[in-house]
Amino acid sequence: MPPRFSLSHFFHKQPPVSRQLVKAVLIMIGFILLGTLGYYLLGQLYLPVARPEATPWSILDCVYMVLITITTAGFGEILPYMDMPVIRLYTLLILFITIGVTVYFASSMTTFLVEGAFSHISKRRKMQKKIDSLEKHIIVCGLGNTGIHVVKELMVTRWPVMVIDRDEESLKKSSIELSNLGHLIWLQGDALEDRVLEQAGISRAYGVVCALPTDKDNVFLTLTARQMNPRVRIVSRAIDLHTAGRMKIAGADSVVTTNFIGGMRLASEMVRPHVTQFLDLMLRDKEKNLRVEELIVTPASGLHGVRLGEAKLREERHLLVLAIKTTDGGYEYGPGADFVLENGVVLLVMGDPDSVARLRVRLTGVPVTDPLSS
């Protein structure tokens, strides 16, 4: 059954400033309704007794009287027989209460506008400080149906990541949805603009993921990102297979054709279902959260000339080395313990994201995000 709407639950879910404004609006509406009811009852019950010849006031007349009283518009228009003592006393009461209600409503509206704008500016400055502190991070441009999955995977594997998208509401919604994985860092803007890419720290970035809706935009973004940072790794999404070559010319290191990948997956599900089931298990099973990752041996790692068995990756790091890409471009599959590591070789390992992330820091110096950090 769908959850029942609760006015009190909705009210308490709002920020304090919004709650104050909603409360002021409800008080104003309630005051108008009660004031109108008072005039209407006087016109229907008191007026015929005091002045038998009088015509009772209509609801519209009563509403109009209350509104021109609250707004102090005046216009010199009053209801007939307003000079009667009881009706004058009621009008004085309305005027007296109007002062308090109007002041409260005006102050609530001012607070909402001023504090709301200040809060928005403060949040944007705080977010920009987080972006400025990023180093060797990955910039995901576009938080659509593809980009959201890219961000989720990078957050699971604890890569420093930030997102650029035009839709601020989509960014806020995704930030809430991914809060269990950590604090999403985002920037609202057009990724095709140089200024926005500079704010995202492209000069310090490790990589850029081009996941905009159209191939045309991704080609332009690839070209712009490559010009702004010749060293950054660029991976672009392509819908049309024929566009992939243009993206490579524009500067993309790798192009992922989503339609082609989808077709390959459909074929794999048909002829090798157990393989695809195993890969899905690695990506989706929370209890068996495994990833196949690549790690580059650098001089800072201190593993040059060390035998694979002596590195104790499996014993200490709980990582299984599936293959090693050697410096000459070849692959050593299922390497033995006697394989001698060299600077520049790439380890293809399988393990849990935390173990892989810790080893990545040691081997490459790429920082690891803390899911609990703010």
N, C-alpha and C positions, 0 to 999 in steps of 0.2 A: 504494500500500500504506500502511496506517496505521502511524505511527511506533511502534517497539517501546518498551515501557516499560523504563526503565533505573533501577534503584534508586539508583545513584551520581549519575545526572543529577538525579533527584528530590531527593536529599539535598542536593546543592550548590545547588539553586535556592532552598532555604529560607533565611530570615534567620539570622544567626549564633546568636541566642538560641534559635530553634526547632531549629536543628541540634544545639545542645548538649543540649536536652531529648530529642530523638529518640535521640541517642547514649546518653544515660543510660538511657532506657527499653530500648533494645536490649541494653545491658550487663546491666541487671537481669534481663531475660528470659533472656539467655544464661546468667547465673549460676544462675538457678533450674533451667534445663534441665540444666546440667552437674552441679549439686549433686544433682538427682534421679537422673541417670544414675550418679553415683558410688555413691549408696546402693543403687541397683538392682543394680549389678554386684557390690557387696559381698554383698548378699543372695543373689544367684544363684550366685556363684563361691566366695566366701570362707566364707560362713556354713555351707553344707552340708559343707565339709571340716572346719572347726573344731568344729561342733556337728551331727553327722549327724541328730540327732533334730529339729533346727530346721526350721521352715517358712519358705521364702524369702519376702521382703517383696514385696508387689505395687507396681505403679507408683503407685497412689493413695496407699498408705502412705508411699512415698518422697517424693512431692510434698508431702504434708501435713507431713512431718518437716522438709523444707527451709523451707517457708513459716513454720511456727511458730518456727523458728530465726532466720530473717531478721527477722521482725517482733518477736522477743523476747516473743511471747505466752506461751510456756511451757505453761500449762494443766496441767503435771505429767504430760503424756502423752508417752511415748517409745516407740520401737519395741522389741520384745523383743530381748534379747541386746546392748543398747547398751553394756553394761559391758565388753565385750571390748576389749582394748587397741588393736587396729588400728582398730576402728570409733570408739573414743573419739578417737584421733588424727585421723581424718578429720573428725569432728564439730568438733574444735578448729580445724582448718583452715578449715572452713566458717564458724565463728564469727569467725575472724580476718579472712577476706576480706569477710564481711558488713559489718563496720564501715566499710571503705573504700567498698564499693558503695553502702551506705545513705546515707552522708554525701554522696557524689557525686550520687546521685539526688535527695536532699532539697535540696541547694544548687542543682542545675539547675532543679528545679521552682520554687524560690523566685525564682531569677533570671528565669525565664520569666514568672512572674506579676507580679513587681515591675517589671522593665524593660519588659515588654509593656504594662502599664498606663501606665507613665510615657511610653513612646514614643507611645502612642495620644493621651494628653493633649497631649504636645508637638506632635504633628502637627496636632491640632485647633487649638491656639493659633496655630501658624504659618499655617494656612489662614485663620483669622479675621483675622490681621494683613493678609494679602493682600486679603481682602474689605474691610477698613476703609480700605485705600489706594485703592480703586476710586472713580472719579468719572465721572458720565455713562455708567454701564455699563448693560447689559441683563441683566435677571434672567429666566432661563428656569425656569419652575415645572413640573416633571414631565419626567423623562428616559425617556419611553416610546418607542414606535415613531415618534411625531411629534417629540417634543422633541429626540431625538438628532440628527435631520436639521437642526433649527433651530440647535442648538449648532454643528454642523459647518460650516454656511454662515456663521455669524457669526465663527467662528474663521478660516475661509478669508479672509473679507473684513476681518479684523483689527479687529473691534469688541471693546471690552472686555466680556466676558460672564462670568457666573457662573450656576451651576445649583443649584436646590433640589430634592431628592427624598428620599423616605422610606427608600429601599433603599440602604444604604451600600455593599453589595457591588456593586450595579449602578453606582454612582457611581465606585467604584474601577476596575471593569472598563472603563467608558467612558473614564476618565482614561488608562488604558493604551492603549486603541484609538485615541484621538485625540492621542496623544503626538507624532505626527509633525507635527501642526498647532500645537502649543504646549502649555503647561501649563494644564490645565483647573482652574478654581477652582470649588469646590463646597461646599455646606453640606447636611449630612444633617438632615432635619427635615420637619415638615408645613407646607407653604406656606400652609395655611389659618389658621395661628396668627400673630397679630400679632407675637409675640416673634421668630419665625423671620424674618419679613419685615424687621423692624428690624435683626436681625443681618446680613441681606443688603444693608443700606444702601439701602432703598427711598426714603428721603428724598433721597438723592443720585443716584438712578438716572435714566437717560434713558428707559428703557422696561421694561415687564414683558410677557413672553409667557406666557399662561395655556394650558398644554398638559397639564392634568391629565386622567385617564382619562374622567371623566364631565362632562356639561354642567352638572349641578347644582353640582359643585365649582368649575368654571370661572366660573359666575355669581357664586358666593359670593366667590371669589378676586378677581374683577374689582371687585366692590363694596368689598371690604376694601382693595385696593390704591388705589382711587380716593379713599377716605376718608383714607388715610394719606399720600398725595401727590397733590394735585389737579392738579399740572402734569405728572405722568408720562404717557408714551404707553403705552396698553394695547392689545395685540393678543391676541385670545382665539380659541381653537379651539372649534368647535361641530360636533357630530355631526348633530344634528337641525336642519334648516333653520329650523324654527319657533322655535328657541331663540335665534337670532341677534338678533332684535329685543329680547328680554329682556336680552341681554348689552349691547346698545347703551344700554338704559335704565339698566343697572347702572353704566355708565361706560366701556365699551370704546370706544376710538377706531375700531377695525376688528375685524371678525369674519371668520374664515376657516372656511367650511363644507367640511370635508374630503371628504364624499361628493359635494357639488356640484362641487368642483374636480376630483375624480376622474372624474366623468361628463363634464365639459368636456374633460378630457385625452383620454378615450377617443374622443370625437367628433373632436377635432383630429387624433388619430392616423389616423382614417379619411379625413378630407377634406383635411387640410393636413399630410401627413407630413413634407414638407421643412422646414416652419416648426418643427415640434416637434423635428426632428433637429438643426436649427441651435441651438435653445435648449438641447437636451441637450449639444451640443458645447461650448457656453459653460460649462455647469455641471460637466461630467464629464471633458472632455479636459484632461489635465494640461499638455500642451504648448501648448494654445490656451486658457489659463485666463482667460476673459473674464466680465465681469459688466455688467449694466445697472443703474446706480445713480442715485440722486437726490441732488443737492447744493444746499443753500440758500445764496444769496449774502447775507452778513451785513455790517454796517458794518465789522467787523474785517477783512474780506477785502480792502478797498481797491479793489474792482472796480466800485463804484457810478459810473455814467457812463462806463465803459470799453466800447469796442466789442468785440464778441465776437472779432473777428480780432486785436485788439491784446492780448487776454488770452492768446493763443498756447497755448490748451489742447491743441490737436492737435499742435503742433510741439514744445512743451516737456514736456507731460504725457502725450502719446500717448493722448489721450482724444477720442472722437468724440461731439459733441453731437447727440443725436437729436432733441430737442425742448426747449422751454422753457415752463414754466408761468408765465404773467405774473401780476402782482399783482391783476389783475381776475378771475382764475380761468380765463382762456382759455389755449389752447395754441398755440405757434408751432412748427410742425413743420419740421424741416430748416432752422433759422435760418441766415441768411447772415452774412458777416463784419461787416456794417454794423449788426447788431442791437446796441442799446445796453443794457447790463446795468444792473439796478437792485437795490437792497437789497430782499430779500423774494422775488425770482424764484427758481424752482426749475429747476436744470439737470438734464435727463435725459441721462446720458452712458453711453457704453460704453467699457470699457477693462479692463486687468488690475487685480486687487484692490489691489496695492501703490500703483499710480499714483492710483487713486481714493481710497485711504486717506490718502495724503499731501495731496491736494487737500482732502479733508474736514477735516483739521486746520486748514488755512489759511482755509477758508470758514466753518466752524461752531465750531471749537475743540473738537470731540469728539475725545478722545484715541485714539491708535492703539496696539494691543497689539504687543509684540515677541514673535514666536513662539519666540525662543530664550531669553527671560527666564524666570527661575525664580520 
